[in-house]
């Protein structure tokens, strides 16, 4: 699993607003396998790097006709979705996450709103009054500004890395499921072996 994104840039690129998104509609597989991709919104484009297949995509801001944020899902499982409409009315969907709590798809609403704000402002040549670092943005939202200086929050490092560091008892949900299933499989195997020798 790639835990960082690599955004090629030069000094002329200007600011890059980094966002972390689930690789698809947030679901159990995204959380179990920590599937994410990183997005850099720049003055001229949106660059997407997928952590699963290492493919990259670029969308020029001049080709974007609209960007909007909506809540998607049911009454109990609503999560944020950003829709970007480009020329020809093709739609691209992003599912932003709260970088400090990637374990909860429901907590990314403010980050989704920030993503739309940045895309629209840069597309219109306006100044964006937001921090470029996703971890700083979320710490500011939560009133935890003092924590920004306590360690280096690398915007290009996956939220899962910081989540595991901040939750020492955190284990991969996949590992926890396997640990729950393995004893049952062992008991079944023992039962089959005992049954075979009777």
Beta strands, then each sheet from edge to edge (+ up, - down):
strand 1: 17-22
strand 2: 36-41
strand 3: 45-50
strand 4: 56-60
strand 5: 64-72
strand 6: 79-86
strand 7: 90-96
sheet 1: 4+ 3- 2+ 1- 7+ 6- 5+
end
